[in-house]
Amino acid sequence: MAYLEITLQVDPADRVAAAGVYEKHKQPFLDTAPGATSKELLVREEDVQVLHGFRTVADAKAYLESDLFTHDVVGDLSPLLKAAPDVRVYDAA
């Protein structure tokens, strides 16, 4: 099991829009990203995180290079971001 964690700096006023981007791309991610097992939106006062589950680290890294991520997700989120996302890939022990 592997996780892709993307932390986003989004103004509180834009969080509904960011949640809309998450909802828009959740099912296509689960249906088409190789090795995808889950996707969760985590909201804190200071930021928003999207936690993606994958079967392998290689699947997580491949998703970061996919058109779904680079074109669709990044394209929709870019106007809402205050800073570059913090992207981390974890291998579950």
N, C-alpha and C positions, 0 to 999 in steps of 0.2 A: 504494500500500500504506500502511496506517495501523496503529498499535499502540495498544492500551489496556493500560496497566500499572497494576495495583492492588497496592499493598504493604500487607500485613496484619501487625499486631503480635499474635502468637498465642503463648501460653505453650508451651514445648516439650512439656508433658504433653498439650496439646490439638491438637498437629500431626497426629496420626493422624485425629482427628475432622475437622479442616480439610481434609485430603487426601480424606476421604470425601465431603465437600461438593463438592470439585472434581470427583471422579469421577462423582458423581451428576448433576451439571449439565453435564458436558463434552459429551456427545453431543447432548442437547437444544439446547445452544448452537450446536453445529456444524450441526445439522439445521434450526434455526428462526430464528436471528438473521440478518437480512438482511446480506449482505456478509461474513459470518464465514468465515475461512479456516483459523484455527488457534487452539489454546488450550494453553498450557504452564504447568505448576506448577514454580516455581523456589524452592528451599529454601536459606536461608542460616542461619547460627547466630543472627543477630539478627532475622530476619523471614522471611516467606513472601511470594512475589510470584506473581501470576497474570498472564501475558502473553497477551493476546488479539490475534490478527491479523484485520484487516478489509481490504476492498477500498478503502474511503475513510474519511476522518475523520468524515464525516456518518454513516456506518454505525456507527462506534464510539460517537459521541455518542447516536445513537438507541438503541443497546443499553442505555446507562446509564439511559434512561427507560422501558425495556420492563418488562412484568410479570415476565418471566423473571428479570431482574436485581433490580428493586426489591422484588419480593415473594418469589420463590423463593430466590435466592442470598443476598440480604441477610438474609432471615428465618432461613435455616439457619446463616449465619455469625455473626450478631450475638451470640449467647451466648458465642462463642469469642474475641471480639476484646477486646484490652486497651486499644485506642485507635481513634479514627476512621481508616478506611483512607485512604491517600494515593493519589489517583486522578489519572492523567496520560494524556493522549492525544497521540500523536506522529504526524506525517506523515513517512513515509520519503522521503528525498531521492533 
